[in-house]
Amino acid sequence: MGATVETATRTPAAQAVGVTKVYGHGPGAVTALDGVTLGFQAGTFTAVTGPSGSGKSTLLHLLGGLDTPTRGQVHLEGRDLSLVGQRALTVLRRDRIGVVFQAYNLLPTLTAAENIRLPLALAGRKPDPAWLEHLVSSLGLEGRLGRRPAELSVGQQQRVAVARALLTRPALLLADEPTGALDSASGADLLGLLQATCRQDGQTIVMVTHDPRAACAAQRVLFLSDGRVTGELADPTPAAVLAGGAGRDDDRFLP
């Protein structure tokens, strides 16, 4: 049985119920998540941390409808994603979910501006010019919008990916190590932007991070180890996050 994190009585914006994810079959099968039940209330910012291989990225992919659990259910705004047809799921992911992938997933033939606008372009919609300008300014991308990914630094590519995920003002933002390639100042600016969108727009944010300082931008930290939720921390401090990770295969728990 996996660990359970209690949720409030109201329906969470996103929820995993008894979720297990197994990759492969037979003796070589790997259990990435093991009976996880947890919820994320609307307008909250949660960081998920733990050792490499603990199931953090798998959790994000399941919450975003990018993968399906072996057992259990994933709900978005009260809807069981396993009962949503593929076409409806595609629309749901496009309109209600933003994802910042660890590999960025930018299209190499498009400029930074075209990559940022891509989700709306696919939906046949135009961006809010003021919101787009705010994102570009907040993420320090002025003067770089005409460049293709190969002409951008890794950190700039990461910021383009964040702008793309935020452009649609998704109800749920899933971010996998969004500050990983950023210097401390750029990382702080990004975390401040995420805090502001959570606070002002009621956005629900789930962020995977190895960095205890980045985790402290969140209101709550969840600890994963071996596919299970092993702890929860409210109003985190770096020392408390590090202490929460102690004893969990520390050679893989990267500060």
N, C-alpha and C positions, 0 to 999 in steps of 0.2 A: 504494500500500500504506500502511495506517495503522500507527501505532506500536503495539508490543506491550509490555505490562508482564508480566514473568514472575511466575508464581504458585507457591506451594508445591505439593508432590506430592499432598497430600491434597485431596479434593474441596472446592472453595470453597462457602461458603454461597450466594453469588450469583456469576454469571459471564457475561460477554459474550464470544462467540467469533466473531471476524471480522464484527462487526456494522456494517452500513451502513444509514443511514436517509436516504431521499430523499423530499422533499416536492414534489409537483407533477410535471409532465411537460414534455418538450421544452426549449426554450431557457430557460424560466423556472424550471426545476427547481432546488431548493436541496438540497444535500447537508449534512444536519445532523450526521451521524456518518459517518466514512469508514474502514471496516475496523478497528474498534477491538476489541482482545482484551485483557481484563483480568479479574481475579478479586478477590473479597472474602472473606477467611477468616472463619469463624464467630468471634464475640466480638471483632471488630476495629472500630475507629472510623476511617473514612476521610473526609477532606474533598476535594471536587472544586472547583477554582477555575479562573479564566481569563476572557478577555474576554467581554462580552455577545455572544450569538450563536455561542458556540464549541461548543454542543451539550450543555451541562451538564444542563439540564432535560430534554432529549430522552433523555439517558442514564438519568435517574431514571425517566421514564415507561416506558422499555423494560424496565428491571430490575424494575419493579413490575407488569409485565404489562398496563399501561394502554394500550400501543401495541405494534405489531408491527414488527420490523425489515424493511427491504426485502431485505436479504441477511444471512446469519449466524444464529446462535442465541443465545438467552438461557436460562440454566439457573438454577433455584432449587433449592437443596439436591439437586443432581444431576439434576433433572427438566427436560427440554427443554420450555419453555413452548409452543412451536409444536405439540407433540404432545399437549397437554392440552386436553380439550374445554372449551367455554365454561362449562358448569355447574361443572366441576371447577376451572376457573380462577377463577371467582367465589368459590368456597369457599376456594381457596388464598389469594386476595388478602385475604379477610375474616379468615382465621384465622392466616396466617403473615406477612402484610405490613402494615406501618403506613406511611401516607403523610401528610406535612405539606405541603400544597400552598401555593404562594406566594400564591394568592388565598383561602386558608383553606377555602373551600367549606362554610361553615356554613349550615344551613337556617334561613332568617329567621323562620319561624313557631315554631321550637323554642327553649326556654330553653338557657342554657349547659349546665346539667346534662343536659338531654335530648340535646343535640348530642354531649356527651362520651360518653354511654351508647349512642348510636345503633348503632354496629357490633354490640355485644352484643345490643341489643334486636332487631335484624334477624335475629340468629342464635338468638333465643329463649333467651338466657342472661342471667344476672344477674352484675354485676361483683363482684369481690372487694372488700368494703367497706373493708378496711384499705389496699389498694392505691389505691383511688379517693381515699380521704382523704389518702394520702401525696402523690398527684399534685396534688390541689387545693391542699394546703398548700405544696408545693414550688414551685408555679407562681403562688402568691399570688392564688388565685381565690376565697378565702373571702369570703362576703358578696355574691358576684356570680352565683351559680349559678342564681338565679331570673330573671336578666335575659336578654332576647333579644339577638341580635347587634347590632341597631341601637342598643341601650342601652349597649353596651360600647365602649371605646376600641379603636383598631386593635390596639394592643399586647395588650389583653385578649382580643380575638378570636383573635390569633395563639396565645396561651397556651391557649385553649380547644381550638384545632385540635391543638396538641401533646398535650394531655391525652387527646383522643379517639384519636390515633394510638398512644399508649402504653398505653391502658387494657387492650387485649387481650394485652399483653406479646408483641408480634410477634417472630418470629425475625429479621426484616429490617425495619429502620426507614429510610425514605427521606425526607429532610427538605430542602425547597427554601427556602433563605434563612430558616431558622427564627428567627434573631435580628434579621431586617431591620427590624422595627417596634418593637424593644425598646430601652429605655435600657440603659446599660452594666451597671448592677447586675442588672436583670432578665435581660439576656442572659447574664451570668456565671452566674446561678443556673440558667438553662436548660441551659447547656453542662455545668455540674456534674452536673445530673440525667442528662443523656445519657451522660456519662462513667461515672456510677454504674451505670446500667442495662446498659451495655456490660460493665463489669467484674464486676458481681455476678450478672447474669442471663445473661451470654453472648450478649447481643444484638449483631447485626451492624448497624452504622450507616453509611449513606452520606449525607453532608450536602453540599449545594451552598452555597457562600458566596462573596461578593466580599470579605469582611472577613478580612484576614490574621490578626487577633487571634482571631477565631472559629475559623479554620482550625487554629490552634495547639492547640485543645482535642483535636484528632484525633491519632491515632498516626501517620498517614500522610496526605500531601497529593498529589493527582494534579492535574497541569496539563493543561487542554484548550485547544486553539487550532485554529480552522477544522475542527472535527470530529475532530481527532486527539489522542491522548495524546502530549504533548510532553515530559513529565518526571514525576518522582516524588521525593518528599522524605519521609524518615523523621524522627521526633522534631523536628517543625518549630519554628522561631522566627519571629516576625513579619518580621524582616529577611530571613531566608532565603526566606520565602514571597514577599515583595516582589521579591527578587532573581530568584526562579524565574519571576516573571511579566514580568520586564524584556525588552523587545524584542519582545513579542507584542502589537502594536497597542496600545501603552500608553495611548492616549487613551481606549480602551474598557476598560482593566483598572482597575477601581475599587478603591482601597485601602479 
